[in-house]
Amino acid sequence: MLLEDQGKRLFRAHGIRVPEGRTIATAEQVPEAAGPVMVKALIPAGGRGKGGGVRRASGTAEARAAASALLGARVSGHTVRSVLVEEAVTVSREMYLSVSIDRSLGLPIIIASGSGGVDIELVGGPAFHRWTVHPFLGIREFHVRELTAALKLEGRESAVGDLLRSLWAVFTSLDCELVEVNPLILAADGELVAADAKVVINDDSLFRHPDLELPEPDGDGIEAAARSEGIVFVPLDGDIGVIANGAGLTMATMDALSAHGGRTGAFMDLGGTDDPARVRRAFELMAASGQKVVLINIFGAMTKCDTVAQGLLDALGGLDRSPATVVRLRGANEERAREMLLAKGIVAFPELEDAVREAVDRGAGK
């Protein structure tokens, strides 16, 4: 997910009007303001408004105070390293507009609502309008006509069409999963203004966009360290860490934990690896994340169970203190791996259900 200022630069480059603004990293960099401005925390997450990350200031002094309060603070679980200071547009009406993927249909979809802003999630389903888009044909005239009517913007068909085609251009050219404007403002001067910009790019397509600079993970540095070593680490709010090989197996492990009353605190996807050093590093990072229990679930095909076992043993041998560890191994060299672990007092379960129950029990202190 790009930061708001990055998304707005893309919008501006595609002809979408956005408020004039400036990104700053210190309160002293806040420019002189002739009128009201918005001061926004730049973090890769939504919900900033409710989290106190968006503030209105009447002038320069208030803007600098707001920037000072936000910089270095935690908003929606992220440390604020920079803020966007931009003009406060006089609002006639707020709306919602996005282009995303309908995964049940496997098609791009336009979603729009005549309501927008921080409470958009409270708007009922009937208030949202949806149109699928043929990926080869793109935006058609009927999309423009029906969207204009749905948003009650009669007489502004040309502006709506330009905006929709520009959002589609951003969505397709950058391999996006989501391009969202919330709120889309009908300004007092009658123009449509993107007051926010949320752009989520498919991670698997990033090699095609080398000029894009994704926000660095923050917090305690574990996400950044994992990414630098090619390991996917995602923090959650439970207390059982999951290490597995492959996205599908990782998700299935988390589902099994949930079904047995456990809560995943973080997960790592090792992918396919036969490198004990990589396994060791993954466990060290998971241990550093403060999980009460670590559940390792390996299905060895290309990945050999004994190399995973060796990496785990190397990690445990180098840690002064380690979390409770539960292991499930199936596949290539699993018997050898079980022997290696058992010699160090670790039982490797052959069945996932048994391992999950053990992890949940240990997490509960049983």
C-alpha positions as CSV (number, residue, x, y, z in Angstrom):
1,M,0.0,0.0,0.0
2,L,1.3,3.4,-1.0
3,L,1.2,6.4,1.3
4,E,-1.4,9.1,0.6
5,D,1.1,11.6,-0.8
6,Q,2.5,8.9,-3.2
7,G,-1.1,8.1,-4.3
8,K,-1.9,11.7,-4.9
9,R,1.2,12.2,-7.0
10,L,0.0,9.4,-9.2
11,F,-3.5,10.9,-9.3
12,R,-2.1,14.3,-10.2
13,A,0.0,12.8,-13.0
14,H,-3.2,11.2,-14.4
15,G,-5.1,14.5,-14.4
16,I,-7.1,14.0,-11.2
17,R,-7.5,17.1,-9.1
18,V,-6.1,16.7,-5.5
19,P,-5.6,19.4,-2.8
20,E,-2.4,21.3,-3.0
21,G,0.0,20.0,-0.3
22,R,3.5,19.3,0.9
23,T,5.1,16.4,2.7
24,I,7.2,17.3,5.7
25,A,9.3,15.3,8.2
26,T,9.6,18.0,10.9
27,A,7.2,20.6,12.3
28,E,9.6,23.4,11.3
29,Q,9.0,22.4,7.6
30,V,5.3,23.2,7.8
31,P,4.8,26.0,5.2
32,E,3.1,29.3,6.0
33,A,-0.7,28.9,5.6
34,A,-3.0,31.6,4.4
35,G,-6.1,29.6,5.6
36,P,-7.2,26.3,7.1
37,V,-5.1,23.2,6.3
38,M,-5.4,19.5,6.9
39,V,-2.5,17.8,8.7
40,K,-2.4,14.0,7.9
41,A,-0.2,11.2,9.2
42,L,1.4,9.3,6.4
43,I,1.1,5.6,7.2
44,P,0.3,2.5,5.1
45,A,-3.1,2.0,6.8
46,G,-6.7,3.1,6.7
47,G,-8.7,4.4,9.6
48,R,-6.4,7.4,10.3
49,G,-9.3,9.8,11.0
50,K,-10.7,7.7,13.8
51,G,-7.2,7.1,15.1
52,G,-6.4,10.8,15.5
53,G,-4.1,10.8,12.5
54,V,-6.0,13.5,10.5
55,R,-6.3,17.0,12.1
56,R,-7.7,20.3,10.8
57,A,-5.7,23.5,11.6
58,S,-6.8,27.0,11.2
59,G,-3.4,28.4,10.4
60,T,0.4,27.9,10.5
61,A,0.8,27.8,14.3
62,E,-1.9,25.2,14.7
63,A,-0.6,23.2,11.8
64,R,2.9,23.1,13.3
65,A,1.5,22.0,16.6
66,A,-0.5,19.2,15.0
67,A,2.5,18.1,13.0
68,S,4.6,18.1,16.1
69,A,2.1,15.9,17.9
70,L,1.7,13.4,15.0
71,L,5.4,13.0,14.1
72,G,6.8,10.0,16.0
73,A,3.4,9.1,17.4
74,R,1.7,5.7,16.8
75,V,-1.4,5.8,14.7
76,S,-3.3,2.6,13.7
77,G,-0.3,0.6,14.8
78,H,2.3,2.5,12.7
79,T,4.9,5.1,13.7
80,V,4.4,8.4,11.9
81,R,7.6,9.4,10.1
82,S,6.1,12.1,7.9
83,V,2.9,14.1,7.5
84,L,1.1,15.7,4.6
85,V,0.0,19.3,5.1
86,E,-2.5,20.4,2.5
87,E,-5.2,22.9,1.8
88,A,-8.6,22.4,3.4
89,V,-11.0,22.2,0.4
90,T,-14.4,23.7,1.0
91,V,-16.8,20.8,0.8
92,S,-20.2,20.8,-0.8
93,R,-20.6,17.0,-0.6
94,E,-18.6,13.9,0.2
95,M,-18.8,10.6,-1.9
96,Y,-16.9,7.3,-2.3
97,L,-15.4,5.8,-5.4
98,S,-13.0,2.9,-5.9
99,V,-11.8,0.4,-8.5
100,S,-10.9,-3.0,-7.1
101,I,-11.1,-6.7,-7.8
102,D,-14.2,-8.8,-7.2
103,R,-12.5,-12.1,-6.4
104,S,-15.7,-14.1,-6.6
105,L,-16.1,-13.0,-10.2
106,G,-12.4,-12.6,-11.1
107,L,-13.1,-9.2,-12.6
108,P,-12.4,-5.6,-11.8
109,I,-15.2,-3.8,-10.2
110,I,-16.2,-0.1,-9.7
111,I,-17.8,0.6,-6.3
112,A,-19.4,4.0,-5.6
113,S,-21.6,5.6,-2.9
114,G,-23.2,9.0,-2.5
115,S,-21.8,9.0,1.0
116,G,-18.2,9.1,2.0
117,G,-15.7,9.9,4.7
118,V,-14.5,8.3,8.0
119,D,-17.8,6.5,8.7
120,I,-18.2,4.9,5.2
121,E,-18.1,1.4,6.8
122,L,-21.4,2.3,8.6
123,V,-23.2,3.0,5.3
124,G,-25.6,0.2,4.4
125,G,-25.1,-2.1,1.5
126,P,-28.0,-0.7,-0.6
127,A,-26.1,2.7,-0.6
128,F,-23.3,1.2,-2.6
129,H,-23.4,0.8,-6.4
130,R,-21.3,-1.7,-8.3
131,W,-20.3,-2.3,-11.9
132,T,-18.0,-5.0,-13.2
133,V,-15.5,-3.9,-15.9
134,H,-14.3,-6.1,-18.7
135,P,-10.5,-6.1,-18.3
136,F,-9.9,-5.7,-22.1
137,L,-12.6,-3.2,-22.8
138,G,-12.1,-1.0,-19.8
139,I,-14.5,1.9,-18.9
140,R,-17.5,2.2,-21.2
141,E,-20.0,5.0,-21.7
142,F,-22.7,3.2,-19.7
143,H,-20.4,3.1,-16.7
144,V,-20.1,6.9,-16.8
145,R,-23.8,7.5,-17.3
146,E,-24.8,5.2,-14.5
147,L,-22.1,6.4,-12.1
148,T,-23.1,10.0,-12.7
149,A,-26.7,9.2,-11.9
150,A,-25.9,7.1,-8.9
151,L,-23.8,9.9,-7.4
152,K,-26.4,12.5,-8.4
153,L,-23.9,14.5,-10.4
154,E,-26.1,15.2,-13.4
155,G,-24.6,17.8,-15.7
156,R,-21.1,16.7,-14.8
157,E,-20.9,13.6,-17.0
158,S,-17.7,14.8,-18.7
159,A,-15.9,15.3,-15.3
160,V,-17.1,12.0,-14.0
161,G,-15.9,10.3,-17.2
162,D,-12.5,11.9,-17.0
163,L,-12.1,10.9,-13.3
164,L,-13.3,7.3,-13.8
165,R,-11.0,6.7,-16.8
166,S,-8.0,8.2,-14.9
167,L,-8.6,6.0,-11.9
168,W,-8.8,3.0,-14.3
169,A,-5.5,4.1,-15.9
170,V,-3.8,4.1,-12.5
171,F,-5.4,0.7,-11.6
172,T,-4.3,-1.0,-14.8
173,S,-0.9,0.6,-15.4
174,L,0.3,-0.2,-11.8
175,D,-1.2,-3.7,-11.4
176,C,-3.3,-2.5,-8.5
177,E,-5.6,-4.5,-6.2
178,L,-7.4,-1.3,-5.1
179,V,-7.5,2.4,-6.1
180,E,-9.8,4.2,-3.7
181,V,-10.9,7.8,-3.2
182,N,-12.6,8.4,0.1
183,P,-13.8,11.0,0.3
184,L,-14.4,12.1,-3.3
185,I,-15.3,15.7,-2.8
186,L,-17.7,17.9,-4.7
187,A,-16.0,21.2,-3.9
188,A,-17.7,24.5,-3.5
189,D,-16.5,25.5,-6.9
190,G,-18.2,22.5,-8.5
191,E,-15.1,20.5,-9.3
192,L,-14.5,16.9,-8.2
193,V,-11.5,16.6,-5.9
194,A,-9.8,13.5,-4.5
195,A,-9.4,14.4,-0.9
196,D,-7.7,11.1,-0.1
197,A,-5.8,8.5,-2.2
198,K,-5.5,4.8,-1.3
199,V,-3.5,2.7,-3.8
200,V,-2.7,-0.9,-3.1
201,I,-0.4,-2.7,-5.6
202,N,-0.1,-6.4,-6.1
203,D,3.2,-7.4,-4.4
204,D,3.8,-10.0,-7.1
205,S,3.9,-7.3,-9.8
206,L,6.5,-5.0,-8.1
207,F,9.3,-6.2,-10.3
208,R,7.5,-4.4,-13.2
209,H,7.5,-1.1,-11.3
210,P,11.1,-0.5,-10.1
211,D,10.5,3.2,-9.7
212,L,8.0,2.7,-7.0
213,E,9.2,3.2,-3.4
214,L,7.1,1.2,-1.0
215,P,6.9,2.4,2.6
216,E,9.3,0.7,4.9
217,P,7.8,-1.5,7.6
218,D,8.1,0.1,11.0
219,G,7.5,-0.9,14.6
220,D,10.2,-2.9,16.2
221,G,12.0,-3.6,12.9
222,I,11.0,-7.2,12.6
223,E,8.9,-6.6,9.4
224,A,11.8,-4.7,7.8
225,A,14.3,-7.4,8.8
226,A,12.1,-10.2,7.5
227,R,11.5,-8.4,4.2
228,S,15.2,-7.8,3.7
229,E,15.8,-11.5,3.9
230,G,12.9,-12.4,1.6
231,I,10.7,-13.7,4.5
232,V,7.0,-12.7,4.7
233,F,6.2,-11.6,8.2
234,V,2.7,-10.3,9.1
235,P,1.9,-9.2,12.7
236,L,-1.5,-9.8,14.1
237,D,-3.1,-9.5,17.5
238,G,-2.9,-12.9,19.1
239,D,-0.2,-14.8,21.0
240,I,0.6,-17.8,18.8
241,G,3.2,-17.3,16.0
242,V,2.9,-19.4,12.9
243,I,5.8,-20.4,10.7
244,A,4.8,-22.5,7.6
245,N,6.0,-23.1,4.0
246,G,3.6,-21.8,1.5
247,A,0.8,-19.3,1.6
248,G,-2.0,-21.9,1.5
249,L,-0.5,-24.0,4.3
250,T,0.0,-20.8,6.3
251,M,-3.6,-19.8,6.0
252,A,-4.9,-23.3,6.7
253,T,-2.8,-23.4,9.9
254,M,-4.2,-20.1,11.0
255,D,-7.8,-21.3,10.3
256,A,-7.1,-24.5,12.3
257,L,-5.8,-22.4,15.2
258,S,-9.0,-20.2,15.1
259,A,-11.2,-23.3,15.0
260,H,-9.6,-24.6,18.2
261,G,-9.9,-21.3,20.0
262,G,-6.3,-20.0,19.4
263,R,-5.4,-16.6,18.1
264,T,-2.5,-16.0,15.7
265,G,-0.1,-13.3,16.8
266,A,2.0,-13.2,13.7
267,F,2.7,-15.5,10.7
268,M,5.7,-16.2,8.5
269,D,5.7,-17.8,5.1
270,L,9.0,-19.5,4.4
271,G,8.1,-20.5,0.9
272,G,10.2,-23.3,-0.4
273,T,13.6,-23.4,1.3
274,D,16.3,-26.0,2.1
275,D,18.5,-23.5,3.8
276,P,18.8,-24.1,7.6
277,A,20.2,-20.6,8.0
278,R,17.0,-19.1,6.6
279,V,14.9,-21.3,8.9
280,R,17.1,-20.2,11.9
281,R,16.7,-16.6,11.0
282,A,12.9,-16.9,10.6
283,F,12.5,-18.5,14.1
284,E,14.8,-15.9,15.6
285,L,12.6,-13.1,14.2
286,M,9.4,-14.8,15.4
287,A,10.9,-15.3,18.8
288,A,11.8,-11.6,18.9
289,S,8.2,-10.6,18.1
290,G,7.2,-11.7,21.6
291,Q,4.9,-14.7,20.8
292,K,4.0,-16.9,23.7
293,V,4.0,-20.0,21.5
294,V,5.5,-20.7,18.0
295,L,3.8,-23.3,15.9
296,I,5.9,-24.6,13.0
297,N,4.0,-26.4,10.3
298,I,6.1,-27.9,7.4
299,F,4.9,-30.0,4.5
300,G,8.1,-31.2,2.9
301,A,8.1,-31.6,-0.9
302,M,10.8,-29.4,-2.3
303,T,11.5,-28.4,1.3
304,K,13.2,-31.2,3.3
305,C,12.0,-31.7,6.9
306,D,15.5,-32.4,8.2
307,T,16.9,-29.1,7.0
308,V,14.0,-27.3,8.7
309,A,14.7,-29.2,11.9
310,Q,18.4,-28.3,11.7
311,G,17.6,-24.6,11.3
312,L,15.2,-24.8,14.3
313,L,17.8,-26.5,16.5
314,D,20.4,-23.9,15.5
315,A,18.1,-21.1,16.5
316,L,17.1,-22.6,19.8
317,G,20.8,-23.2,20.6
318,G,21.6,-19.6,20.1
319,L,18.7,-18.0,22.0
320,D,19.0,-17.2,25.7
321,R,15.2,-17.4,26.0
322,S,12.8,-18.9,23.5
323,P,9.0,-19.2,23.3
324,A,7.2,-22.6,23.7
325,T,7.7,-24.4,20.4
326,V,5.3,-26.9,18.7
327,V,6.3,-28.6,15.5
328,R,4.4,-30.5,12.9
329,L,6.4,-32.2,10.1
330,R,5.3,-34.2,7.1
331,G,7.1,-35.1,3.9
332,A,10.6,-35.6,2.7
333,N,13.0,-36.8,5.4
334,E,10.4,-36.5,8.1
335,E,11.6,-39.5,10.2
336,R,15.2,-38.1,10.3
337,A,13.8,-34.7,11.3
338,R,11.7,-36.2,14.1
339,E,14.8,-38.1,15.4
340,M,16.9,-34.9,15.4
341,L,14.2,-32.9,17.3
342,L,13.4,-35.7,19.8
343,A,17.1,-35.9,20.7
344,K,16.7,-32.3,22.0
345,G,13.4,-33.0,23.7
346,I,11.1,-31.7,21.0
347,V,8.2,-33.9,19.8
348,A,7.2,-33.3,16.1
349,F,3.6,-34.1,15.5
350,P,2.7,-35.8,12.2
351,E,-0.9,-34.5,12.2
352,L,-1.8,-30.8,12.1
353,E,-4.8,-31.1,14.5
354,D,-2.6,-32.6,17.2
355,A,0.0,-29.8,16.8
356,V,-2.7,-27.1,16.9
357,R,-4.3,-28.5,20.0
358,E,-0.9,-28.6,21.7
359,A,-0.1,-25.0,20.7
360,V,-3.5,-23.7,21.9
361,D,-3.1,-25.6,25.2
362,R,0.4,-24.2,25.7
363,G,-0.8,-20.7,24.9
364,A,-3.5,-21.1,27.6
365,G,-0.8,-22.3,30.1
366,K,-2.0,-25.9,30.2
